[in-house]
Amino acid sequence: MLAIYSHPGSASMMPPPKMESLVSMRSSFLLTVSTIVLLAAAPMAVAQTDGGAIRIGDRVDGSTGTLGRDYQLELREGQGVEIVMRSSDIDSFLSIYGQDDASEVLASDDDGLGEGLHSRLRFYPRQSGVFTIRAESIDDSDGEFQLSVSPWQPERVRSTNIRKGSSASGRLNARSSQTDSGNRFQQYRLMLAQGERVDISARSDDLDTVLAIGHDSPAFTPLAENDDYSGEGLNSRIVFTAPEAGAYAVRVSSFGNSAEGRFELDVAEPKPMAPARPVPLGEPVTGELTDKTDPGFGGVTADRYSLSATAGQPHEISLNSDDFDAYLGVYDANGLELATDDDSGGSLNASLIFTPERDGEYIIEARAFGSSTGKYNLLVEAVEPPPAPTALPMDTEVEGELTDDDARTSASGRYDGYIFSGTEGQRLQITLTSADFDAMLEVGSAEGTFKALATDDDGMGNSLDSRLIFEVPESGEYIVRATSYGGEGRGAYEIRMIDRGPAPQPGSLLAGSTVRGSLSEYDNTAGGGMMGAPYYDDYRFSAKKDEKLRFILVAPKFDAVVMVGTGEGDNFNVSKQDDDGLSDTHSRLNWTSPRDGDYVVRVTSFGSNSTGDYSLIVEPQS
């Protein structure tokens, strides 16, 4: 006898409820059963146990595939973790990514465990959030692995106080502090005011010195580093401007883990920077970086130019060079960094749009990415302020076109701006589709200078179209930028925003039951991973220890994936999953309950934008 249990209801703005009564679904279910019987003869696929949420204390088995596997880990600020990946099949490699930028690698490790080709990554978050762990092989090969996450806190390093205008003698030896990779170092504590500049050098006849300065916190993260300063042999030097007031850690180490020897550390007042030259608007400026060019606010060789600007007036700044990888920085008079760019000008050239929030003098630094020298051309032009953003209506497809006359993000980048009012906690989905360019979406507050709170490039899945899921952080007005990846795309597009309504809650079921439902764009979405951010439905069930269940998922319109685990929503921790165990696109998962308790089965798809009806059968294994 099949028992049907309710799936959560929906708000009035959402599609009709997904569950049907047993009577109304009899004919559909008979068809579904027939389909399953026919498909059962298809070859079995090996069930995978890869990806999903993971928690501190968990240990999971998986296989890398060729793309690696992603796990989502929620951490509080200062909640350090040690992540270990072991494999006898592959040379393992671990990375951890920020929650808002899948391309931002916060930390990585290859063979850090010190036991063959196993990896160990230690991570100390400076803000709370959900982070992505990627477990893969160094050469994209496929292999089995074991992944564990344990609590970890960095040991406090003993620091010697030093102040500007003083020197210290030190020595690296077997008693020195060591990094996780075994590199010896001595650490000094330096107090600086916001915008204060300091010239730090480390000299030695015994060592190839390496200097680093960063925040004095439990987990040292360098803000600036130098190995061999130009013209000073194997000695190191950093000219540093403090981004904020506080204590900074200065570390002296060597190029080579086991080197020993004496060094001299000097912390001096930098010589005054050369006055910034006024930059003419609309006229190219030719310059050259040499070994004698002084460091700028960024601490590296740079030519400095002053720009007198009015609040709200955009300026396009371009730096081109055939001799080096061009890099631009814009600062206020106190050295506070306001904008930077590396390669937005095409090739290795730099370009950015700078819009000041207040009237005043600003500093532009023309430099190389690194310590290269050579000739360059700088051009600063006042450009038209962007037009007022267009209102973006709800649940309406809006047609637009990116052209050369649109608002600028850089020398070549263009965007169209849209505005909407959002309510705190509101769940929105914005899609941008185009047959002419690689679509990209950005959302930010309408107040002040635009800063993206969320971005998406290819979130629609198997295409270059964008789908951005955005939960409004606080009530107010927000700007949506419709643009292209890389900025150079032009052509027609369609943009659409929907209110996804309140988050659906998990349904419930029992062994021996069948559920007929549908994935839609109003459902929750899973976070990232090799499957993108697919829609999903969760169902709760209870099981006894060693109880053996079979989950069969048939979905005519999408590549079905079924998962079993614990937790719900973003806290779902997958213990086992299957993609194509029943056929090419349908799933069958055999699962044994490890203990008495409550569990969750997740219905989802292999792909970010798949929707459609499905049937889920839960039955005892015969």
Order of alpha helices (4+ residues) and beta strands (2+ residues): alpha-beta-beta-beta-beta-beta-beta-beta-beta-beta-beta-beta-beta-beta-beta-beta-beta-beta-beta-beta-beta-beta-beta-beta-beta-beta-beta-beta-beta-beta-beta-beta-beta-beta-beta-beta-beta-beta-beta-beta-beta-beta-beta-beta-beta-beta-beta-beta-beta
